[in-house]
Amino acid sequence: MIVTALAIVFIQQAPAEGIDWDKEFGVEERVRDPITGEFPVDHYVEDNANAGAEPFHSARLATEFGGRKGIARIAERTVAISEADPRISEIFVAHDTVRLKRTLSEQLCYLLNAGCDYSGRDMNAAHEGMGLTIADLNALVENLQQAMREADVPFGAQNKLLSKLAPMSRVVVER
């Protein structure tokens, strides 16, 4: 009994002071770019093909999304809703949402033929190792739909964009 009590006391002792545990375990501090506010990423080839689909032929659809500014607001709102969504918020905790908002905006802008280039990684590399499920993706789509509704994007225009995004599920869903 006394041995058990001593063992519990020993286990509960305060950690040694003055030890840099991050250094001890090789944890590197991530530093955001002072201009963009994004964390640096490993080098990759930037290509519009990384957006995961070909853009619409006409820019008409982009106007229904409010042009570049409207598309950027929808991307930012989608990320904000998703960060607050208990179904998928945990996915966003360890990720660079500053970069995500920018690249999602570029991706939507490119696909809607609003005159943007996509500078992000390809869909497989961007989502690799995240362990995303179809339920996660469905929640994200619901959040995108909410952001589009809030921006008064017509239902038909929403569906056209979703039809471009839907085939990407084969690449991003891992389990």
Summary of the structure (lengths in Angstrom):
residues: 175
radius of gyration: 21.4
end to end distance: 47.4
largest distance: 79.1
contacts: 447
relative contact order: 0.16
helix: 58%
strand: 0%
